[in-house]
Amino acid sequence: MITCSDLHGRPSYINPDLLIGIEITPDTQLVFVNGHRLFVSETPEEIVERIVAFRIRTGVAARPPAWLSEIAPTGDGKD
C-alpha cells in the first residue's frame, strides 16, 4: 500500500496494483480499474516515486512478470 492525501489533507492508503492511470485536470486524479477516481494533493511524480518504492520494498521490481516468460525467448538456444 502507498499513502496519499485527498484535497482536504486526509490520508488514504491505496493499492497501486489497482491503478490504471494518473490524470492531471489540474488536480491529480488517480484512476482505478473499477472506474473510481480519487483526487489527491500529491503530484503525479510523487505518486510514481511512491509506487516505485513500494515495488522495490515488496520485491515486485526484482522479477519480471510471469507472462513475460511465455512470450519472450529465454536466450538458452531452445527457442
C-alpha positions as CSV (number, residue, x, y, z in Angstrom):
1,M,0.0,0.0,0.0
2,I,1.1,3.6,-0.6
3,T,-0.2,6.7,1.2
4,C,-1.6,9.8,-0.4
5,S,-3.7,12.7,0.8
6,D,-7.0,13.9,-0.5
7,L,-7.5,17.5,-1.3
8,H,-8.5,18.2,2.4
9,G,-5.3,16.6,3.6
10,R,-6.9,13.4,4.9
11,P,-4.6,10.4,4.4
12,S,-5.6,7.5,2.2
13,Y,-3.9,4.1,1.7
14,I,-4.3,2.8,-1.8
15,N,-3.2,-0.4,-3.5
16,P,-1.1,0.6,-6.5
17,D,-1.9,-2.6,-8.3
18,L,-5.4,-1.3,-8.8
19,L,-4.3,1.9,-10.5
20,I,-4.7,2.2,-14.3
21,G,-3.6,5.8,-14.6
22,I,-2.9,9.2,-13.2
23,E,-4.6,12.2,-14.7
24,I,-3.9,15.9,-14.2
25,T,-7.1,18.1,-14.5
26,P,-5.4,20.4,-13.0
27,D,-5.6,18.4,-9.7
28,T,-4.1,15.0,-9.7
29,Q,-6.6,12.2,-10.1
30,L,-5.9,8.5,-9.5
31,V,-7.9,6.3,-11.8
32,F,-8.7,2.8,-10.6
33,V,-9.5,-0.4,-12.5
34,N,-13.1,-0.3,-11.3
35,G,-13.6,3.2,-12.7
36,H,-13.4,5.1,-9.4
37,R,-11.3,8.2,-9.2
38,L,-9.6,9.8,-6.2
39,F,-8.3,13.4,-6.2
40,V,-5.1,13.7,-4.3
41,S,-2.8,16.6,-3.3
42,E,0.4,14.9,-4.4
43,T,1.9,15.4,-7.9
44,P,2.0,12.6,-10.4
45,E,5.7,12.4,-9.9
46,E,5.3,11.9,-6.1
47,I,2.8,9.1,-6.7
48,V,5.1,7.4,-9.2
49,E,8.0,7.6,-6.8
50,R,5.9,6.0,-4.1
51,I,4.8,3.2,-6.4
52,V,8.4,2.5,-7.4
53,A,9.4,2.5,-3.7
54,F,6.5,0.1,-3.0
55,R,7.6,-2.2,-5.8
56,I,11.2,-2.3,-4.6
57,R,10.1,-2.9,-1.0
58,T,7.8,-5.8,-2.0
59,G,10.3,-7.3,-4.4
60,V,8.0,-7.0,-7.4
61,A,10.6,-4.8,-9.2
62,A,13.2,-7.6,-8.8
63,R,11.5,-10.2,-11.0
64,P,9.8,-10.0,-14.4
65,P,6.1,-10.6,-14.7
66,A,5.1,-14.2,-15.2
67,W,3.5,-13.6,-18.6
68,L,6.8,-12.3,-20.0
69,S,8.4,-15.8,-19.9
70,E,5.6,-17.1,-22.0
71,I,6.2,-14.7,-24.9
72,A,9.9,-13.8,-24.6
73,P,12.7,-16.1,-25.6
74,T,14.9,-17.2,-22.7
75,G,18.2,-16.9,-24.6
76,D,19.2,-20.5,-23.8
77,G,19.1,-21.5,-27.5
78,K,16.0,-23.7,-27.1
79,D,13.6,-21.1,-28.6
